[in-house]
Amino acid sequence: MLRDEVIQYINDNLTDVELSLQKIANHIGITVPYLSSYFKEQIGYPPIKYISQQRIDLSKQLLRSTDAKISEISEKVGYINSTSFIRMFKSYEGITPQHFRFISGKNGEAGE
């Protein structure tokens, strides 16, 4: 099914900073407008929002389980720079990645 193919491609390329709707559409063999409308119809929100949410979810796992710097995590989850990552993280979670790491704590312990 097309929906599953799109999701699989996104998940396989989530950490690629060059992941774009154009790249996805080219890989699948459809147009960007069709990809956008089809994805929204199938999933309930645009593919860009799906990509962002998946990246934020991955970053939360890394913030909880590693000592990696925020800049390193931003690169690992597909953001060009940490400023963009921090802004996106805060828009989705309501707090900065640093604050998330502090309140989540690694292995149940608060703090860095």
Stockholm file with secondary structure:
# STOCKHOLM 1.0

chainA/1-112         MLRDEVIQYINDNLTDVELSLQKIANHIGITVPYLSSYFKEQIGYPPIKYISQQRIDLSKQLLRSTDAKISEISEKVGYINSTSFIRMFKSYEGITPQHFRFISGKNGEAGE
#=GR chainA/1-112 SS CHHHHHHHHHHHTTTCTTCCHHHHHHHHTSCHHHHHHHHHHHHSSCHHHHHHHHHHHHHHHHHHHCCCCHHHHHHHTTCSSHHHHHHHHHHHHSSCHHHHHHHHCBTTBSCC
#=GC SS_cons         CHHHHHHHHHHHTTTCTTCCHHHHHHHHTSCHHHHHHHHHHHHSSCHHHHHHHHHHHHHHHHHHHCCCCHHHHHHHTTCSSHHHHHHHHHHHHSSCHHHHHHHHCBTTBSCC
//
